[in-house]
Amino acid sequence: MPRLRVNPIAFDMVMRNLIVNALQHHDRDHGTIILSAQSTDDAVMLSVCDDGPGIPEEHYEQIFAPFHRLSASTEGSGLGLAFIKKTVESWGGTVQVSAAQPRGTVFTVSFPQSVAQQDGDAEQQLAG
């Protein structure tokens, strides 16, 4: 996993929200959540992919609005994805949602390389 120079408590909350959402909104007794990471010349990308029912594409932008919930059948304030988006953008990153195949959702959080740990940065506050 790439190491990032971001607030570790906020990073934990971002990742925890993505994973809890995948668990809470799954429609089966058993499912799979895959966490992955990759680094390119421009960015570090972390993905959370689930095999749940998915999110209709027409809701992709709405889900990041504060207090917006697609389902009344699960608990929550509707603030989790809004928090994720605001936090990641404060680090210069982005959050994207897409469909997984054959079913499910992928949330990809991209961080600019400027927040990636460089060799010799071990004294910086790290998460990841």
N, C-alpha and C positions, 0 to 999 in steps of 0.2 A: 504494500500500500504506500502511495506517496505520502510524504510528511508535509504538513501545511503549517504556516505561521499565522494562525487565527486564534481567536479566543476559544480555549478548549471547552468551556462550559456552553457557550453558544453553539459550537460545532456539535457537541454531544446532543443538544436539544434539536438541532436540525436533523441529524441522522436518526435520532430516536423518534421524532415526529413522522419521518418518512416510513420507518419500519412499523410503527404502531398503526399508521393509516393502512398499510398493506394488510396487517393482521385484522384490524377492525372491520374492514370493508370486504373481506374475503367471503365468498358465498358457499364454501364447502367446508367440511370437517377437517380436511387435510389440504395443505397447499405448500407452495414453494416460494421462498423469497431469495433472490440472488443478489448479493452485493458484489460490485466489481469496480475496478479503478483502472484508469489508463492515463498516461502522460504523453502529451505531444509537445512540439516546440512552443506552442502558444498557450496551452492550458493543461490543467489537471482536471480530469472528469471522474466523478464518482456516480455510480448508477445503482438504483434500487429497483429491481424488476420483480413483479409478482405474477402469479398465474390466476388472479381473481377475475371478477366479471368485467373489469376494465372501466374506463371512463369514456363516455361518448365524446367524440372530437368537438362537437359544438359547445362543450362545457370547459374546454381546456383553459381558456382565459378567465372564466368566471370563478374557477375553483381557487384562485389566488386572492380573491377579494375577501376582505375581513367579514366574518360572520356568515359567509356563504357555505351552505352545506347541500350536497346533492341528495342525501338520504336522511330522513328523520328517524330511521330505524336504529341508528347507532348514536351513542353518546358523543358529545363534543361541542365545542363552542364555535367551530368554524374559523378559528384563528390560527390553527397549526400551519397550513400552507401559506397564509399571509405572512406569518412570522418567518417561515423558511425563506420566502422570496425577499423580504425586506433585509433579513440578516445576510443572506448570500450576496445580494446586490451591494450591501454596505462594504463587502470585501472586494468589490469589483467583479463579482461573478454573475452567473445566470442560473436560472432553474428552468428546465424544459420538461414537458410531459409528452409521451407518445404511447402508441399502442404496442403491446407485446404480442408476439405471435406464438401459438394460435389464439391465445386470449391473455388478458392481463394488462398491466400498465408498467411503463418504465419512467421513472423520474431520474433525470440526469442533472447533476449539479456540477457546473463548470467553474473553476477558479483560475484566474490568470496565473501564469508562471511566477509572477512577482510575489505571490504568497506561498509558493512552494519552497520547501527548505532547500537551501543550497549547501554544498559541502562546507563544513566549518561553522554552520549556523546552530550548532547544538545548544548554545546557551539561550537561544530565543525560546519563548513560550510556544509549545507545539501542541498540535492535535493531529490525530490521524494514525 
